[in-house]
Amino acid sequence: MKLPVISISNCAILLALFGILGMSLCAIDASAQSPIRNLVVEQPSSAKPYLIGDKFTRIVTLQLNPPYELQRESLPKAGRLIPWLHLEPPAIDSKISSKGNEYRIVLRYQITNIDTDHLDVGVAGHKIKIQQADEELNILIPATRINAEMLTKSDTFDIRPDARPQTFRFDSRNLNVAAGVLLTSILALLLLWLAQRYYRERHPFADTYRQICKVPVGEWGEQDFRRALQGTHRAFNRTAGKTLFKHDLAQFVAERPSFGVMRQQIMNYFEFSRHYFFLDGKSDVGLTPDQLLQFVQQCSEIEQQ
């Protein structure tokens, strides 16, 4: 079998053809590696009319070839875009891998105002950026439009014509009644205050007992115990009408026989107080917070007899 003979000129032609084919394949491969693999924008429905306060979303699905990545800082800022629209902070989910980077961007808008002359509302496009190394590219999320509608159409109800406000007519009888109620209330409050003050003056131990019970005895600290001792002394002074000392107790009990049943307890209290305030704080007579509270309560019951 005789093989065909290929000349040198034919070989050159074949090599040129193969070169052109290789360059075409490289161009096809380069185009396949463009930054954006896929871009899908889900726009809101234009058929449904939106009312004031309604919200709608635009969802952007962006797939990039590596090493391109989305610049998150380029996403639109939250806030009022136009007098009719407010944009919430964009929500973004991403999936990064060596095969590609995928982003899902959710843009949620709210209708904050409606103009009857502009019910066809335009939603502007947004420019976002992608980058790799020092290269930076822009991608435009296309604009769209929505239809707005009033809550109630003006031609579906009758509007009353303007009318003058009714004139307020002053009735002096109402003023007299209001003045009477006010004076009665002030008088009642004054009588209540005087009654409480009279009771406190006539019952100093009851007043002291009420004051020291504001803090539960189980929560007393050193300062609370000290204030309770001082308050009890003031109750004795108010009852006696003077500053009462230990050597005055015999006369105090003689003038107030009802306190005679507590003579020894009163003596013990003054003895303990003298050591607590003026001596070393130690006394043969002990007095706990519970015992002091019970002592004041017994004095309060006696003064009310």
ABEGO torsion letter per residue (X at the ends): XBBBBBBAAAAAAAAAAAAAAAAAAAAAAAAAABABABBBBBBBBAABBBBBGBBBBBBBBBBBBOABBBBAAABBBBEBABAABBBBBBBBBBBBBAAEBBBBBBBBBBBABBBAABABBBBBBBBBBBBBEABBBBBBBBBBBBBBBBABBAAABBBBBBBBBBBBBBBAAAAAAAAAAAAAAAAAAAAAAAAAAAAAAABAAAAAAAAAAABBAAABBAAAAAAAAAAAAAAAAAAAGBBBBAAAAAAAAAABAAAAAAAAAAAAAAAAAAAAAABAGBBABBBBAAAAAAAAAAAAAAAAX
